[in-house]
Amino acid sequence: MKNIFYKLGLVCVFAAALTSCDEDRVSLNPDNGTNLWSFNEAASDLAVGTETFTDTIEVGVTSRADVDRTIPINIDATSTATTAQYTIEPATLVIPAGEFIGKIVLQGNLANIPDGETLQLILTLDQSQVQILDEKSFHIVSIFRSCPTDLAGTYSVTTVYGFHDFLAEYPQNTMTVEVTDASGDNNYKVLDFTGGLYSTGPYATNYGTNTAPAAQRDLTFNVSCGSISWSGEVDPWGDVVPTAGAVNSYNEQTGVITISWTAVGYGENGVSVYTPQQ
């Protein structure tokens, strides 16, 4: 939708006796007292990440005044975003004296925005209080998580095991591995989720896990704003799942990946900490 408050339009107002420059632009009439209100845009996106991201939304009026003007911004009942997922400042829009445009700033609350979902916040102007220009009385904000990552590379992984059949002789292991890109945004793969137990450790020599299909040793996981998750992963005896209540995370400052895994079939489990190598 065209932005109705063009800088060029403002130039025209002050340079051409308050006349419109062409039929596609709104004539801004500074002192005629006619107040037609509208959102400058019909829609916008708010990508919410671990840094602070905001969305500035403009509302304009076709006449200016010598005093500040205020109008509440309403939330449409059909919005899928809840008040726990965003904040709006200020809650009441103010168009300063002598101005045509006022602004509100929307900020998302990352902790309360579900991964993989897009929420809608529908803002409206109160038509019982103001006249609306060309039915531009609403603005739809799409709110979603967005934390791009680039984790592929060489890591030193140390795994401390909680349980397996040879725990006394193999309580932990450190090895060098590659974390590679997998299909999809922020998806990555490691070739032995056990940190060596299945590829070079006692399960390889005693149970032949090193010759099992790759899909029964590797792990594809997703990173979303510091949290790690996966589904549908298996070993030769059953599902491999994130350990309940344990840490599965990515630290943006250090680059360290922590994966806590449990093999459901026989209960093998461990915590693997991946430290990036220079």
C-alpha positions in Angstrom: 0.0 0.0 0.0 1.3 3.4 -0.9 2.6 5.5 2.0 0.1 8.3 2.2 2.4 10.7 3.9 5.1 11.3 1.4 8.0 13.6 2.1 7.4 14.9 -1.4 3.8 15.6 -0.4 5.0 17.7 2.6 7.2 19.7 0.2 4.2 20.3 -1.9 2.2 21.5 1.0 4.7 24.1 2.0 5.9 25.1 -1.5 2.7 25.0 -3.5 0.0 26.8 -1.5 -1.2 23.6 0.2 -2.2 21.8 -3.0 -1.7 18.1 -3.9 1.2 17.2 -6.2 -0.7 14.5 -8.0 -3.9 12.5 -7.7 -2.2 9.6 -5.9 -1.1 11.7 -3.0 -3.1 13.1 -0.1 -3.4 16.8 0.1 -2.1 17.8 3.6 -3.9 21.0 4.7 -2.1 22.4 7.7 -4.8 24.8 9.0 -8.2 23.9 7.5 -9.2 21.9 10.6 -10.2 18.7 8.7 -8.7 15.7 10.5 -8.6 12.5 8.6 -6.5 9.8 10.4 -4.9 6.7 9.0 -2.1 4.2 9.5 0.7 4.9 7.1 1.1 1.2 6.2 -1.3 -1.7 6.3 1.1 -4.3 7.6 4.6 -5.0 9.0 6.8 -7.8 10.4 8.4 -8.0 13.9 11.2 -10.6 13.9 12.0 -11.2 17.6 15.5 -12.4 18.5 17.9 -12.4 21.4 18.8 -8.8 20.6 16.2 -6.0 21.0 14.1 -5.7 17.9 11.3 -3.2 17.5 8.7 -2.1 15.0 7.9 1.6 14.6 4.4 2.2 13.4 3.3 5.6 12.1 -0.2 7.1 12.2 -0.8 10.3 10.3 -3.5 13.0 10.1 -4.2 15.4 7.3 -4.2 18.6 9.3 -1.9 19.9 11.9 -2.8 21.6 15.2 -1.1 23.9 17.6 -1.5 21.4 20.5 -0.6 17.8 20.9 -3.3 15.3 19.8 -3.9 11.9 21.3 -5.8 8.9 20.3 -5.9 5.4 21.8 -4.6 2.5 19.7 -7.0 -0.4 20.1 -6.2 -4.1 19.8 -8.6 -6.1 17.6 -10.2 -9.1 19.3 -9.2 -11.4 16.4 -5.4 -10.9 17.2 -3.6 -14.1 18.0 -0.8 -12.3 19.9 -1.4 -11.8 23.6 -0.3 -9.0 25.8 2.4 -11.3 27.3 4.1 -11.5 23.9 4.6 -7.7 23.2 4.7 -4.2 24.6 3.5 -1.0 23.0 5.0 2.4 23.9 3.3 4.7 24.3 -0.1 3.0 24.9 -1.8 6.2 23.5 -0.6 7.7 20.3 0.5 11.3 20.4 0.9 13.5 17.4 2.9 16.5 18.5 1.8 20.0 18.0 2.6 21.2 14.5 3.1 17.7 13.2 1.2 15.4 10.9 2.6 12.1 12.1 2.8 10.3 15.5 4.6 7.0 16.2 4.2 4.0 18.5 7.0 1.4 19.1 6.2 -2.3 19.3 8.6 -4.7 21.0 8.3 -8.5 21.2 8.8 -10.7 24.3 11.0 -13.5 23.1 10.4 -15.8 26.1 6.7 -15.9 25.3 6.7 -16.3 21.6 6.4 -20.0 20.5 9.0 -21.4 18.2 7.9 -21.9 14.6 4.7 -19.9 15.0 3.7 -16.5 13.5 1.4 -14.4 15.6 -0.8 -11.5 14.4 -1.4 -8.3 16.3 -4.1 -6.2 14.7 -4.0 -2.5 15.7 -7.0 -0.3 15.0 -8.0 3.4 15.2 -11.2 4.1 17.1 -13.6 5.2 14.4 -16.0 6.5 17.0 -13.4 9.2 18.0 -11.8 10.1 14.6 -12.6 10.2 10.9 -10.6 7.7 8.9 -8.9 8.3 5.6 -9.7 5.9 2.9 -10.6 3.1 5.3 -7.0 2.9 6.5 -8.0 2.2 10.1 -5.9 -0.9 10.8 -2.4 -2.2 10.8 -1.4 -5.9 11.0 1.8 -6.9 12.7 3.2 -10.4 12.1 5.3 -11.4 15.1 7.7 -14.4 15.0 11.0 -15.7 16.4 14.1 -15.1 14.3 17.6 -15.9 15.5 19.8 -16.7 12.5 22.8 -18.9 13.3 26.0 -20.1 11.5 27.3 -23.0 13.6 28.9 -25.3 11.1 32.5 -26.0 11.8 35.0 -28.0 13.9 34.4 -28.6 17.6 36.0 -30.4 20.5 33.2 -32.4 22.2 33.5 -33.8 25.7 30.7 -36.2 26.7 30.1 -37.2 30.3 27.9 -40.3 30.4 25.2 -40.9 32.9 24.5 -44.6 32.0 25.7 -47.2 29.5 26.8 -50.8 29.7 30.5 -50.0 30.1 30.3 -46.9 32.2 33.1 -47.9 34.7 35.7 -48.1 31.9 34.3 -45.4 29.7 32.8 -42.6 31.9 33.6 -39.8 29.5 35.2 -39.1 26.2 36.7 -36.1 24.3 37.0 -36.1 20.5 37.1 -33.7 17.6 34.0 -33.6 15.4 32.4 -31.6 12.6 29.1 -29.9 13.0 27.6 -29.6 9.5 24.6 -27.7 8.0 21.5 -29.8 7.6 18.4 -29.1 5.5 16.2 -26.2 6.8 16.9 -23.0 8.7 19.2 -23.3 11.7 19.4 -27.1 11.4 22.7 -28.9 12.0 24.0 -32.4 12.1 26.6 -34.4 14.1 27.7 -37.9 13.0 27.8 -39.5 16.5 25.4 -38.0 19.0 27.0 -40.2 21.7 30.3 -38.3 21.5 32.3 -41.5 20.6 30.5 -44.3 22.5 28.9 -45.6 19.2 31.6 -44.7 16.7 34.9 -45.5 18.5 34.0 -46.6 22.0 33.0 -49.9 23.6 29.6 -50.0 21.9 31.5 -50.0 18.5 33.7 -53.0 19.5 31.1 -54.9 21.4 27.8 -54.2 19.6 29.0 -53.1 16.1 27.3 -49.7 16.4 30.1 -48.2 14.2 28.8 -50.2 11.2 25.1 -49.5 11.9 23.3 -47.2 9.4 24.4 -43.6 9.8 20.8 -42.6 10.6 21.2 -44.7 13.8 24.2 -42.7 15.0 23.9 -39.2 13.7 21.7 -36.4 15.2 20.0 -33.6 13.4 19.0 -30.7 15.7 17.5 -27.3 15.5 18.8 -24.1 17.2 16.2 -21.5 18.0 17.2 -18.4 19.9 19.6 -20.3 22.1 17.4 -23.4 22.6 18.2 -26.8 21.0 15.6 -29.3 20.1 15.1 -32.3 17.8 12.6 -35.1 17.0 12.4 -38.3 15.0 16.0 -39.3 15.9 16.9 -43.0 16.6 19.7 -45.4 17.5 19.7 -49.2 16.8 17.3 -49.9 19.7 14.8 -47.0 19.7 14.2 -43.3 19.9 16.8 -40.7 20.9 15.3 -37.8 22.8 16.4 -34.7 24.6 16.9 -35.6 28.3 13.9 -34.2 30.3 14.8 -31.3 32.4 18.4 -31.1 31.2 20.3 -28.4 29.3 20.0 -28.3 25.5 21.3 -24.9 24.5 23.6 -22.8 22.3 25.5 -19.9 23.9 25.8 -17.0 21.5 28.7 -15.4 23.4 31.0 -18.5 23.7 29.7 -20.5 20.7 29.4 -23.6 23.0 26.7 -26.1 22.2 25.3 -28.4 24.9 23.3 -31.4 24.0 21.8 -33.7 26.7 20.5 -36.9 25.1 18.8 -40.1 26.1 18.6 -43.3 24.1 15.1 -44.7 25.1 15.7 -48.3 24.2 18.1 -49.2 26.9 18.5 -45.9 28.8 22.0 -44.8 27.6 22.3 -41.1 28.3 25.0 -38.3 28.5 25.7 -34.6 28.2 27.9 -33.6 25.2 29.5 -30.1 25.3 30.8 -28.9 22.0 33.4 -26.2 22.1 34.3 -24.5 18.8 37.9 -24.7 17.5 39.7 -21.8 15.9 
